[in-house]
Amino acid sequence: MWSPAAARRRPAAGRPAALRLGFTLTPGMRVGLYGGSFNPAHEGHLHVARTARARLGLHRVIWLASPQNPLKPDYGGAGVASRSAQASRLARGPAMLVSDAERRLGSRYTVDTVRALKARFPAVRFVWIMGADALADFHAWRGWRQILAEVPVAVVARPGHGLRALASPAARRFAFARLDERAARRLATTAPPAWVWLTGPLNAASSTALRECP
């Protein structure tokens, strides 16, 4: 989903696979896109998704399980189908949906995924959701500036990442576009670039720590 290279200009939504995403969205919906490897999905991921849904007033949060994150090592046999199934057991409820849309679209990068989904659902209000740990390294993602130009972004605070995230190149470059947290419910209808930092109770769960448990 991420890489420092230049972004593709044309979305993949013209491909037949883009019409078979496994979900439908209706015009006017406010939908959060929450990308990740989810290897494995844990309570910290669920905390981020639930916080964003509640604070932004989203109709749905779609967990986009990445086939392979270019900035992370190989997933060691944990394929997108098994990771999606595990995430689905965690992300329960009608407002949560786990999807392998990136595999269906043939997309490896967030910027291309966002453009494809916007082309497929032009009347849906999308918001990209990430934890503070992701914002800290956001400048390494492929087309990170274009992502912020395409879709509003919500950043949920994570333990131990606040200072580094808020001092990151992306946070400093787009400081002018940061909304006051009290205006978070307006984010989905705000023209990009726009982003908000969401504070609240913290959850320290980590995929890395879970993988390293004996």
C-alpha positions as a Python dict, from the first residue, in 0.01 Angstrom:
ca = {
    (1, 'M'): (0, 0, 0),
    (2, 'W'): (294, 235, 54),
    (3, 'S'): (617, 327, -123),
    (4, 'P'): (817, 648, -175),
    (5, 'A'): (781, 641, -555),
    (6, 'A'): (561, 871, -766),
    (7, 'A'): (186, 813, -776),
    (8, 'R'): (-4, 667, -1069),
    (9, 'R'): (-225, 928, -1231),
    (10, 'R'): (-512, 706, -1348),
    (11, 'P'): (-724, 508, -1101),
    (12, 'A'): (-793, 139, -1153),
    (13, 'A'): (-1172, 181, -1133),
    (14, 'G'): (-1214, 121, -1508),
    (15, 'R'): (-1110, -242, -1465),
    (16, 'P'): (-1385, -505, -1446),
    (17, 'A'): (-1251, -613, -1105),
    (18, 'A'): (-1325, -267, -969),
    (19, 'L'): (-1697, -337, -1014),
    (20, 'R'): (-1675, -648, -794),
    (21, 'L'): (-1555, -506, -466),
    (22, 'G'): (-1777, -720, -247),
    (23, 'F'): (-1967, -424, -98),
    (24, 'T'): (-2198, -142, -204),
    (25, 'L'): (-2219, 216, -81),
    (26, 'T'): (-2502, 462, -131),
    (27, 'P'): (-2474, 831, -225),
    (28, 'G'): (-2427, 1064, 68),
    (29, 'M'): (-2270, 806, 298),
    (30, 'R'): (-1972, 911, 511),
    (31, 'V'): (-1726, 624, 492),
    (32, 'G'): (-1393, 574, 664),
    (33, 'L'): (-1118, 385, 482),
    (34, 'Y'): (-886, 214, 727),
    (35, 'G'): (-590, 50, 556),
    (36, 'G'): (-339, -186, 710),
    (37, 'S'): (-170, -522, 705),
    (38, 'F'): (-370, -639, 1011),
    (39, 'N'): (-107, -904, 1078),
    (40, 'P'): (-272, -976, 1309),
    (41, 'A'): (-565, -744, 1370),
    (42, 'H'): (-593, -650, 1738),
    (43, 'E'): (-782, -436, 1987),
    (44, 'G'): (-568, -133, 1898),
    (45, 'H'): (-696, -148, 1539),
    (46, 'L'): (-1052, -179, 1664),
    (47, 'H'): (-1000, 117, 1897),
    (48, 'V'): (-882, 334, 1605),
    (49, 'A'): (-1176, 229, 1387),
    (50, 'R'): (-1436, 279, 1659),
    (51, 'T'): (-1292, 614, 1766),
    (52, 'A'): (-1297, 746, 1410),
    (53, 'R'): (-1649, 619, 1344),
    (54, 'A'): (-1790, 776, 1658),
    (55, 'R'): (-1603, 1106, 1648),
    (56, 'L'): (-1649, 1166, 1274),
    (57, 'G'): (-2009, 1046, 1253),
    (58, 'L'): (-1930, 783, 989),
    (59, 'H'): (-2191, 548, 847),
    (60, 'R'): (-1931, 279, 786),
    (61, 'V'): (-1564, 198, 834),
    (62, 'I'): (-1406, -26, 570),
    (63, 'W'): (-1093, -210, 684),
    (64, 'L'): (-875, -247, 374),
    (65, 'A'): (-644, -544, 425),
    (66, 'S'): (-329, -483, 224),
    (67, 'P'): (-202, -769, 4),
    (68, 'Q'): (153, -656, 89),
    (69, 'N'): (280, -331, 237),
    (70, 'P'): (597, -234, 42),
    (71, 'L'): (741, -68, 353),
    (72, 'K'): (713, -384, 564),
    (73, 'P'): (876, -726, 536),
    (74, 'D'): (694, -1020, 382),
    (75, 'Y'): (396, -1130, 589),
    (76, 'G'): (544, -1478, 638),
    (77, 'G'): (265, -1679, 480),
    (78, 'A'): (-19, -1477, 630),
    (79, 'G'): (-215, -1415, 311),
    (80, 'V'): (-471, -1141, 268),
    (81, 'A'): (-758, -1393, 292),
    (82, 'S'): (-649, -1526, 632),
    (83, 'R'): (-570, -1178, 765),
    (84, 'S'): (-907, -1049, 645),
    (85, 'A'): (-1089, -1341, 807),
    (86, 'Q'): (-912, -1280, 1138),
    (87, 'A'): (-989, -905, 1120),
    (88, 'S'): (-1355, -981, 1044),
    (89, 'R'): (-1387, -1175, 1369),
    (90, 'L'): (-1272, -862, 1551),
    (91, 'A'): (-1449, -589, 1350),
    (92, 'R'): (-1806, -692, 1421),
    (93, 'G'): (-2119, -485, 1376),
    (94, 'P'): (-2307, -337, 1079),
    (95, 'A'): (-2084, -30, 1064),
    (96, 'M'): (-1762, -232, 1026),
    (97, 'L'): (-1660, -410, 706),
    (98, 'V'): (-1334, -589, 626),
    (99, 'S'): (-1249, -592, 255),
    (100, 'D'): (-983, -722, 18),
    (101, 'A'): (-1070, -442, -225),
    (102, 'E'): (-703, -368, -294),
    (103, 'R'): (-650, -724, -416),
    (104, 'R'): (-962, -702, -632),
    (105, 'L'): (-850, -365, -772),
    (106, 'G'): (-495, -482, -828),
    (107, 'S'): (-382, -182, -623),
    (108, 'R'): (-71, -180, -400),
    (109, 'Y'): (-76, 185, -302),
    (110, 'T'): (-317, 391, -95),
    (111, 'V'): (-328, 679, -341),
    (112, 'D'): (-443, 447, -621),
    (113, 'T'): (-696, 275, -394),
    (114, 'V'): (-846, 606, -288),
    (115, 'R'): (-874, 730, -645),
    (116, 'A'): (-1034, 405, -759),
    (117, 'L'): (-1294, 409, -483),
    (118, 'K'): (-1374, 775, -543),
    (119, 'A'): (-1425, 699, -912),
    (120, 'R'): (-1647, 400, -830),
    (121, 'F'): (-1852, 589, -565),
    (122, 'P'): (-1837, 959, -662),
    (123, 'A'): (-2119, 1064, -428),
    (124, 'V'): (-1972, 900, -116),
    (125, 'R'): (-1779, 1111, 136),
    (126, 'F'): (-1459, 918, 207),
    (127, 'V'): (-1217, 978, 494),
    (128, 'W'): (-881, 804, 528),
    (129, 'I'): (-823, 675, 883),
    (130, 'M'): (-483, 609, 1039),
    (131, 'G'): (-320, 577, 1378),
    (132, 'A'): (-62, 827, 1497),
    (133, 'D'): (214, 572, 1433),
    (134, 'A'): (126, 579, 1062),
    (135, 'L'): (128, 961, 1047),
    (136, 'A'): (485, 959, 1180),
    (137, 'D'): (598, 775, 864),
    (138, 'F'): (336, 908, 624),
    (139, 'H'): (594, 1102, 423),
    (140, 'A'): (741, 766, 311),
    (141, 'W'): (414, 655, 150),
    (142, 'R'): (383, 669, -224),
    (143, 'G'): (202, 989, -326),
    (144, 'W'): (140, 1107, 32),
    (145, 'R'): (79, 1464, -78),
    (146, 'Q'): (-168, 1344, -340),
    (147, 'I'): (-352, 1137, -78),
    (148, 'L'): (-409, 1450, 130),
    (149, 'A'): (-524, 1630, -183),
    (150, 'E'): (-773, 1350, -262),
    (151, 'V'): (-940, 1277, 70),
    (152, 'P'): (-969, 1416, 425),
    (153, 'V'): (-761, 1228, 684),
    (154, 'A'): (-836, 1139, 1046),
    (155, 'V'): (-545, 1054, 1276),
    (156, 'V'): (-622, 872, 1601),
    (157, 'A'): (-376, 915, 1888),
    (158, 'R'): (-168, 608, 1978),
    (159, 'P'): (49, 556, 2288),
    (160, 'G'): (407, 676, 2249),
    (161, 'H'): (363, 826, 1901),
    (162, 'G'): (214, 1171, 1963),
    (163, 'L'): (525, 1390, 1958),
    (164, 'R'): (687, 1216, 1661),
    (165, 'A'): (364, 1214, 1463),
    (166, 'L'): (282, 1581, 1519),
    (167, 'A'): (641, 1678, 1434),
    (168, 'S'): (646, 1462, 1119),
    (169, 'P'): (702, 1611, 771),
    (170, 'A'): (340, 1544, 675),
    (171, 'A'): (197, 1713, 986),
    (172, 'R'): (423, 2015, 939),
    (173, 'R'): (365, 2041, 562),
    (174, 'F'): (-15, 2034, 606),
    (175, 'A'): (-41, 2218, 937),
    (176, 'F'): (-258, 2480, 762),
    (177, 'A'): (-517, 2210, 680),
    (178, 'R'): (-558, 2075, 1034),
    (179, 'L'): (-908, 2112, 1175),
    (180, 'D'): (-981, 2180, 1537),
    (181, 'E'): (-1074, 1853, 1705),
    (182, 'R'): (-1409, 2004, 1804),
    (183, 'A'): (-1494, 2024, 1433),
    (184, 'A'): (-1420, 1655, 1370),
    (185, 'R'): (-1777, 1575, 1258),
    (186, 'R'): (-1733, 1820, 970),
    (187, 'L'): (-1424, 1642, 836),
    (188, 'A'): (-1603, 1409, 594),
    (189, 'T'): (-1773, 1703, 423),
    (190, 'T'): (-1466, 1928, 420),
    (191, 'A'): (-1281, 1966, 91),
    (192, 'P'): (-927, 1826, 106),
    (193, 'P'): (-664, 1889, 212),
    (194, 'A'): (-806, 1858, 561),
    (195, 'W'): (-711, 1645, 859),
    (196, 'V'): (-787, 1613, 1226),
    (197, 'W'): (-606, 1471, 1528),
    (198, 'L'): (-838, 1270, 1753),
    (199, 'T'): (-742, 1227, 2118),
    (200, 'G'): (-906, 1012, 2380),
    (201, 'P'): (-848, 688, 2569),
    (202, 'L'): (-539, 509, 2434),
    (203, 'N'): (-490, 143, 2345),
    (204, 'A'): (-134, 11, 2338),
    (205, 'A'): (-197, -316, 2149),
    (206, 'S'): (59, -381, 1873),
    (207, 'S'): (72, -631, 1584),
    (208, 'T'): (449, -655, 1622),
    (209, 'A'): (421, -742, 1991),
    (210, 'L'): (154, -1004, 1919),
    (211, 'R'): (365, -1167, 1646),
    (212, 'E'): (665, -1181, 1879),
    (213, 'C'): (475, -1343, 2165),
    (214, 'P'): (601, -1701, 2227),
}
